[in-house]
């Protein structure tokens, strides 16, 4: 299977990569629902990650996101992130669409990244829009100088996805002749739309995920394995160096 992926990689003129929660969990970060553990047991995620929670359950909202940011600060990108960043540098990966909010692609050196669900790396004032590092949440710096509330830069339930990121995703998907999914179950819209758009436009579709997805039957190649292992093998094959 790695030989097939290597050949697809070599032949592609415009490669787009979509990363999901599986990419992050291999760095030790829990996915969204797994993050709701311990004191968060048996509570609907909507109680934490929504505009209603931010407005009416602010203490709970801040505690939840403070815990998520703490976990983020204790984790680091795995080697797969650095492979993608190197392939971007050498022109073999053109763009990354991510459902993740950890900022690990940028930390590893990738520059052409659309964060469809926002980022936990920043906070911003819900009133004036002033941005700051999410380190401020760990220091309980949640009130802006304007008096507004500083909230995480993630997309909350009840909020629209960032238009610029979605526009980028659409444009890059149109140009793709190779579309690679890494660690996404493809259950969340609109991320699960882009692989099929690419496929309809004639792109080869590769899905790398530890579990089967509903889109596997449409893919040109499916690899049920850890992302890090697959990308390491791709580096080792032929002339792909990272």
N, C-alpha and C positions, 0 to 999 in steps of 0.2 A: 504493500500500500504506500509506503514511503517513496518507492520508486515512481509510482504513479503521480503522487503529489509533487515530487521533484520535477517531473516532466511538465506537469501543468504550470508550475511556477516558472519554469524556464521559458515556456512558450507564451506566457501572458505578457500583454503590453500595458495593462492597467489593472493592478490588483488592489482590491478593497477588502479589508478585514473587519468583521463585526465581532466584538468581544462581549461576553456576558458574564454572569456571576461565577461560572466555573473558572474563569481566568483569575479572579480575585481570591477564590477559596483556596487555590493552590499556593497562594502567598500567606495563607493562614487567616485570612479575613472571613468572618461568617457572612453568608448571604443575608439578604434583608430579613427573611423570616427567622433564620437561625440566630440573628442578632437579638431577637426577642426571647431571651432566656433568663433563667434565674428569677429576678424580681419582676420580669415581664411576662411570666407564664400566664396562659389562659386569658390574655388580653388582646382584643382586636387591634391589628396594626393601625387601623384608621384612628385609634385613640392617640397615637403618637405622631404619625406622619401626615397630618392633614392641616389645612388652614384653620379648620375649626379648633383643633388641638392647640395650634399656635395662639389663637385668639382667646380661647376659653379655658384651656388646661395648660397654661404656660409653664408652670413648674414641672409638670410631667413631661411636657415637650422638651424643655431644656435638659432635664435629667437624661432622657432617652438619647438625645443627640450628643450630649456631652460624653455618654458612654461609648457611642459609636465613634466619635472623634478620638477618644482615648485609644480604642482598639486600632484605629487607623494609624495613629502615631507609633504604635508598637510593631507595625508590620513593614515589610519592604517588598519591592517588586521581585518576582522570581526571574530566572534566566530568560524565560520566554519573552518577557517584556523587552529585554535588552536585544534579543534576536530581532524582534520586530523593528525596534529603533534603528538597528544597524541596517536592516533591509530597506528601511525608508531612506537612510543616508546613501545607500548604493543604488537606489532607484528601483528596487524590486518589490517594495510595498509602497503604494501611492497614497493610501488614505486609511484611517482607522475610525470606524464608528463604534462607540462604546455605550453600553447600558450601565456601566459601572460609574461610581461616584468617588473613587479613591484617588484619582489623579496619578495613578502608577504609570500610565503610558508616558505622560510628560516627565515624570520623575526619572524614568529610564532613558529619556532622550527623544521620544517621538514628538514631532511638532504638528503634523497634519492629523489632528484628532477632533472629532465632533463628539461632545459629551451630551448625549440625548436626554439624560436625567439630571443634569447639573453636576455639581461637585461638592464634596465635603471639605475640600481644602480651603474654601473661602467662606466667609460670612458677609452678609451685607445688610444694611439698614432697610427695613421694609417700608420706611417712609421716604428717605432721601436717596437711597440707593448706594450710599457710601460703602466701599468694600474694605475688608480687612482679612487677615489670616484667621483661620479657624482656631488657632492657638488661643485666641481671645476667649473662646467658649470655656476652655480649660481653666482660665483665670476669672471666670464669671463676669467677663466684660460683655454684657449683653445689651447695654443701653448706649445708644449713639449720642454724640454731642448735641444732635438736634432734638433729642428726647425720644426718638423712635426706637423700635426693638430690632436688635441685630439677630438675624435668622440665618440658618445654614443655606448655602448656595444650591441645595438640592431642590428638585421639583417635588412638591408636596402633592398628596392626593387632593384633587379639586383644583389644581393649577394646570394651565396648558404647558406643553413641552416648549422649550426654547425654539423660536421660529428659525433663528440663524442656523442652529445645529441640524434641524430637520431639513432645511433647504440644502445645506451642504451634503447631508446624507443622500437626498434625492439626486443631486447633481453628480455626485461621485458614483452612485449606483448606476446611473445611465451610462457612464463612461467605462464601467468595469467589464473586462472580459474574463476575469477570474474573481470570484466572490468567495471568501473563506469565512466560515462561522467558527469561532473558537469559544466553547464553553457557554453556549446559550441553549436553553430548552426551546426557544422560539415560541413561547407562549404569550408574550406581551407585545401588543401593538403600540407603535407602528414598526418596532424593530423587526418583527417577523414578516413584515411586508417587503422589506428591501431584498432579501435573498431571492424571493420569487420574481420581483421586478427585474433583478439582474438576470435571472434565468430566462425570463421572457424576452429579454433583449439579446439573448444569445451567449451570455456568459456561462462559463463552467462554474458549478456550485460544489463546494467542499464543506462538509460539516464534521467538525472534530468536537465530540462531546462524550462524556463518560456514559451517558444514557441515551437511549433512542429518542428521536424527536418525531413529530408528526410530518416533518418535511423530508425525512430521510429518503423516501421513495422518489423524490424529485432530484436528489443530489447525484452528481457524477461520481462522487467519492464520499464515503462515510467512514470515519475512523472513531471507534469507541475506545478511547484511551485518554490518559492525562495529557493535557496540552503541553506541559513542559517536556514530557517525554517525546511527543511527536515533533516539537520544534527542535529539540536537541538532535533527534535523528535526522531531521531535514538539514541542519547545519553540518552534520557529519557526512551527509551524502554529497558526492560530487564536489562542486566548488562553492557551495554556500557556506560562507564563513561569518562568524559573529564573535 
